[in-house]
Amino acid sequence: MKFLLSDAQDYVTDRAVGEYQCTTGYPTLIADFDCIGGARQKYNVQLQNCSDVLNAAIAKGGNVCP
């Protein structure tokens, strides 16, 4: 059986998500549900500005990680 790099990435992602969901992730989600759910609406302008700056940096080919 031949394994692909994507198989390893999928496994690591599934494991990390599973561990997070079954430990600290679920209580954090429940405690901050309203904040997380409303972030897109409440911070729409800031998120759009951030996205625009990132897209401009990517288009220039520069370092997008400060």
Backbone as JSON, one array per atom type, in Angstrom:
{
  "sequence": "MKFLLSDAQDYVTDRAVGEYQCTTGYPTLIADFDCIGGARQKYNVQLQNCSDVLNAAIAKGGNVCP",
  "N": [[0.84, -1.18, 0.0], [0.6, 2.15, -0.89], [1.39, 5.21, 0.56], [0.41, 8.59, 0.56], [1.66, 11.98, 0.84], [-0.43, 13.65, 1.5], [-2.07, 11.9, 2.9], [-0.76, 11.6, 5.34], [-0.88, 14.23, 6.25], [-3.64, 14.54, 6.45], [-4.17, 12.68, 8.47], [-2.76, 13.75, 10.69], [-4.09, 16.2, 10.95], [-6.74, 15.32, 11.45], [-6.3, 13.98, 13.89], [-5.36, 16.07, 15.55], [-7.56, 17.83, 15.54], [-9.51, 16.14, 16.61], [-8.43, 15.64, 19.18], [-8.44, 18.25, 20.2], [-11.18, 18.9, 20.12], [-12.15, 17.08, 21.95], [-11.02, 17.85, 24.32], [-9.94, 20.79, 25.4], [-11.25, 22.3, 23.49], [-14.11, 22.07, 23.13], [-15.37, 23.14, 25.58], [-14.38, 25.74, 25.37], [-15.5, 26.65, 22.97], [-18.25, 26.56, 23.67], [-18.31, 28.4, 25.81], [-17.56, 30.76, 24.53], [-19.3, 31.08, 22.42], [-21.22, 32.99, 21.44], [-19.57, 35.22, 20.97], [-17.72, 34.18, 19.07], [-19.5, 33.43, 17.05], [-20.57, 35.9, 16.29], [-18.47, 37.38, 15.38], [-17.76, 37.81, 12.65], [-19.76, 39.56, 11.75], [-19.63, 41.68, 13.63], [-16.98, 42.59, 13.43], [-16.56, 43.09, 10.75], [-15.51, 45.14, 9.03], [-12.84, 45.44, 9.92], [-11.89, 42.82, 9.51], [-12.16, 42.62, 6.73], [-10.37, 44.62, 5.9], [-7.97, 43.52, 6.81], [-7.88, 41.21, 5.23], [-7.71, 42.39, 2.69], [-5.2, 43.67, 2.85], [-3.53, 41.43, 3.18], [-4.03, 40.05, 0.74], [-3.02, 41.93, -1.07], [-0.31, 41.91, -0.37], [0.35, 39.27, -1.03], [-0.09, 39.34, -3.78], [1.98, 41.02, -4.54], [4.09, 39.41, -4.1], [5.59, 39.5, -1.86], [6.83, 39.1, 1.55], [4.48, 37.65, 3.48], [4.22, 37.07, 6.08], [4.58, 38.68, 8.92]],
  "CA": [[0.0, 0.0, 0.0], [1.39, 3.37, -1.0], [0.83, 6.36, 1.26], [0.72, 9.9, 0.01], [1.89, 13.02, 1.83], [-1.73, 14.15, 1.94], [-2.58, 10.96, 3.9], [-0.14, 11.96, 6.62], [-1.44, 15.52, 6.65], [-5.03, 14.29, 6.87], [-4.13, 11.98, 9.75], [-2.34, 14.7, 11.72], [-5.18, 17.15, 11.12], [-7.84, 14.63, 12.14], [-5.92, 13.72, 15.28], [-5.31, 17.34, 16.29], [-8.94, 18.3, 15.69], [-10.18, 15.24, 17.55], [-7.93, 15.89, 20.53], [-8.91, 19.57, 20.63], [-12.62, 18.83, 20.35], [-12.43, 16.24, 23.12], [-10.36, 18.4, 25.51], [-10.23, 22.2, 25.69], [-12.0, 22.96, 22.42], [-15.56, 22.11, 23.32], [-15.77, 24.14, 26.57], [-14.05, 27.08, 24.86], [-16.54, 26.97, 21.99], [-19.5, 26.83, 24.36], [-18.16, 29.62, 26.6], [-17.38, 31.93, 23.66], [-20.08, 30.85, 21.22], [-21.79, 34.24, 20.92], [-18.48, 36.04, 20.46], [-17.22, 33.55, 17.86], [-20.56, 33.48, 16.04], [-20.84, 37.26, 15.85], [-17.23, 38.08, 15.01], [-17.79, 38.24, 11.24], [-20.64, 40.71, 11.65], [-19.17, 42.77, 14.48], [-15.66, 43.07, 13.0], [-16.5, 42.93, 9.3], [-14.61, 46.13, 8.4], [-11.46, 45.1, 10.27], [-11.54, 41.57, 8.83], [-12.0, 42.91, 5.3], [-9.11, 45.35, 5.74], [-6.89, 42.54, 6.99], [-7.89, 40.37, 4.04], [-7.22, 43.2, 1.57], [-3.75, 43.85, 3.03], [-2.92, 40.13, 2.9], [-4.11, 39.79, -0.7], [-2.09, 42.84, -1.75], [1.05, 41.41, -0.12], [0.51, 38.05, -1.82], [0.0, 39.74, -5.19], [3.32, 41.6, -4.77], [5.09, 38.38, -3.94], [6.4, 39.79, -0.69], [6.7, 38.29, 2.76], [3.16, 37.9, 4.06], [4.28, 36.74, 7.51], [5.41, 39.7, 9.58]],
  "C": [[0.89, 1.24, 0.0], [0.66, 4.51, -0.29], [1.29, 7.64, 0.62], [0.97, 10.88, 1.14], [0.57, 13.55, 2.37], [-2.37, 13.21, 2.97], [-2.05, 11.31, 5.28], [-0.72, 13.28, 7.13], [-2.87, 15.36, 7.14], [-5.07, 13.63, 8.24], [-3.79, 12.95, 10.88], [-3.44, 15.71, 11.99], [-6.34, 16.52, 11.87], [-7.52, 14.39, 13.61], [-5.93, 15.01, 16.1], [-6.72, 17.88, 16.54], [-9.68, 17.45, 16.7], [-9.74, 15.48, 18.99], [-8.43, 17.24, 21.05], [-10.39, 19.53, 20.96], [-12.94, 18.07, 21.63], [-11.74, 16.74, 24.38], [-10.8, 19.84, 25.71], [-11.14, 22.86, 24.66], [-13.47, 23.12, 22.68], [-15.97, 23.14, 24.38], [-15.47, 25.57, 26.11], [-15.11, 27.53, 23.87], [-17.84, 27.35, 22.69], [-19.43, 28.14, 25.13], [-18.14, 30.86, 25.72], [-18.24, 31.88, 22.41], [-20.63, 32.14, 20.62], [-20.72, 35.13, 20.31], [-17.97, 35.49, 19.12], [-18.25, 33.68, 16.72], [-20.8, 34.87, 15.48], [-19.63, 38.02, 15.36], [-17.26, 38.61, 13.58], [-18.63, 39.51, 11.08], [-20.08, 41.92, 12.4], [-17.87, 43.4, 13.96], [-15.48, 42.99, 11.49], [-15.51, 43.88, 8.64], [-13.16, 45.77, 8.67], [-11.01, 43.82, 9.56], [-11.33, 41.79, 7.34], [-10.71, 43.66, 5.03], [-7.92, 44.41, 5.85], [-6.77, 41.66, 5.74], [-7.33, 41.13, 2.83], [-5.71, 43.4, 1.64], [-3.01, 42.55, 2.7], [-2.91, 39.84, 1.4], [-3.17, 40.68, -1.49], [-0.64, 42.36, -1.58], [1.33, 40.15, -0.94], [0.69, 38.4, -3.3], [1.38, 40.33, -5.52], [4.42, 40.57, -4.66], [5.98, 38.6, -2.73], [6.18, 38.82, 0.45], [5.37, 38.62, 3.4], [3.12, 37.56, 5.54], [5.18, 37.73, 8.22], [6.24, 39.1, 10.71]]
}
